Amino acid sequence: MGFLKKLFSSEPVKPEKHYYTFNVKCNRCGEIIEGRVDLDNDLSLDYEDDREVFHVRKGLMGSNKCFQQIEVEMRFNSSRELIEQQAQGGTFVE
């Protein structure tokens, strides 16, 4: 009975999204920019030494008048945990 109630209920069931959020400070103007990676859709799969490694590359730009683009590259293990990160044009902020 619970199945039919869920099937015909008016509330849509949304799948839980998994994001990795981070902050980067612009080297030019000092603005702190928040970025996020959708762990379900943004990652690309690579195989290194018979293990799965996911990577993503993002371009970020702040909302101030600087317009400096910051390129971020990240690598994740098969459990989608961060193992490496690099930024050009900015630095990561904890």
Secondary structure, 3 states (H helix, E strand, C coil): CHHHHHHCCCCCCCCCCCEEEEEEEECCCCCEEEEEEECCCCCEEEEECCEEEEEEEEEEECCCCCCCEEEEEEEECCCCCEEEEEEECEEEEC
